[in-house]
Amino acid sequence: MDSSLVLQNLLSPPVLFFGLGLLSVVLRSDLEIPAPLPKLFSLYLLLAIGLKGGMELQHSGLDRLVVLTITAALAMALLVPITSFLVLRTRFDTYNAAAVAAAYGSISAVTFITAETFLGALDVPFDGFMVAALALMESPAIIIGLLLVRLSAPRERGPGLGWAGLLHEAFLNSSVLVLVGSLVIGALSAAFSPAGMARMQPFSEQLFYGALSFFLLDMGIVAGQRLRELRETGGFLIAFALLAPLVHAAAGLAVAVVLRLPQGDALLFMVLCASASYIAVPAAMRMTVPQANPSLYITSSLGLTFPFNIVVGIPLYMAALQRFIPAT
Amino acid sequence: MKRLDLIVAEPELERLCGALRQAGAPGYSVMRHVTGLGHGGTVSEGMDFSGFGANAHVIVFCEAQQLESIALAVRPLLSHYGGVGFVADAEPL
C-alpha cells in the first residue's frame, strides 16, 4: 500500500483531532464538549453534505449509472445486515445479533464525509449522487434488523414499537430527515435559486472542514470512552468489528468494478458498505429491540469500526481500488 | 399524597409521559440529561448527538388512589425497556 496515502490521511486535521479526543480519554484529561454541541455539529454536517449533494445531483441529472449505483447501494443495505446476522448468530442471541447486524448494514455519514475530505485532498473527483446513496442506505438495515428479530425470536407481547412506529423511526429520524431534506433543498435551490445557493456557501462549505474537525474531536472522546467497554464485547465481536469492514469494502469494490464507477465514487461506495451506523441505528434499536445490549452494538461500531475506517480503512480502500480502477 | 420517581432512558421519555397522561396523572415534572450509574453501567451524555441520550427523571405527585392506575400503565414500559420507579409518601407544604 502507498504509505503516503496513509500519512496524508493520518496527518489531516480531522483525523488528528479525532486522535486528540482519544488521547484526552487515555490521559484522563477533563476535556469535555457540552452535550448540545456535538448534536448541532452532527446536524450541520448532514445539512451541508445534503445541500452539496443535492446541488450536484441537480447538475448531473439521473442517468443510467446513477440509477444503477443507487440500486446497488440499496441491495448492499439489504444484503450486509443479513450476512452479518448469519455470522453473528453463531455467537450471540437473536436480539444482539440482529442489533449489531443492523448497525453494520447501515452507514456512518461522518465516515463518508471523512472519505469525501480525503478525496478532496487527493484532488480525486466524485459525484454528488453518492450522497443520495448515503441517504438511502441509512434506513433499510433498521427494518431488516427488526424483521430478523421477528422471524427468529419467539414473539413477545409488550409495549414495543409497532410497524408504524418503526417505519417512522427508520425514515423520519432526525439524521435521515435532515440529510434527505437538505438533498431535496439543494437540488431545488440549484435549479430555481442559484443565487440563494451561493449565499448559503459561506455557511455550508467554508465552515465545513472546521466543523468536521471539531465533531471528530468529540467522536474521539466518545470512542475512547467506548473502548473501555471492550472487555464486555469479547474477542469475537472485536474481530468482527475489524474484519467486517474489510469484507464489506471488498464486496463494495467488486460492485464498483462491475458498475465501472470512477475512483472517487468507488471509494465512497466502498466506505458506505464498510461503515457502521452509530447514530440512527442505535437509537432505533434501543426502541425496537430493547432486549439487545447497547454496549455491543455501540462499542463495536463507534469504538472500533469507526476509528478503523477513518484512520486505516479509507487509505487502504483507496490503495486497493487503484489496482482495479484506473484514474480518470 | 404520593410521590413517584421514575428514571428511564431519554428515548423512552415521550412514551412514558404519554402513559402517565393516559393513566390520569394530574401532572409531572421532567429532568433530562440525568447521568450516573445504573444497572447497565455508566450513564453519560456522550451519545446525546445520536438521539440515544442519557436518562430522564420524571417526578409525579398524585393522590394515593390514583397510584394503582399509574403503576399499571408504567410497569410494562419499565419491564420492557428498562428503568426504575419508586414510590414515597409526600406532604404538601
Interface residues (C-beta under 8 A of the other chain):
Chain A: A35 P36 P38 K39 F41 S42 G158 P159 G160 N173 S174 D218 I221 V222 Q225 E229 Y278 I279 A280 P282 A283 R286 M287 P290 N293 P294 S295 I298
Chain B: A9 P11 E12 R15 H33 G40 G41 S44 E45 G46 M47 D48 F49 S50 G51 F52 A54 P76 L77 S79 H80 Y81 G82
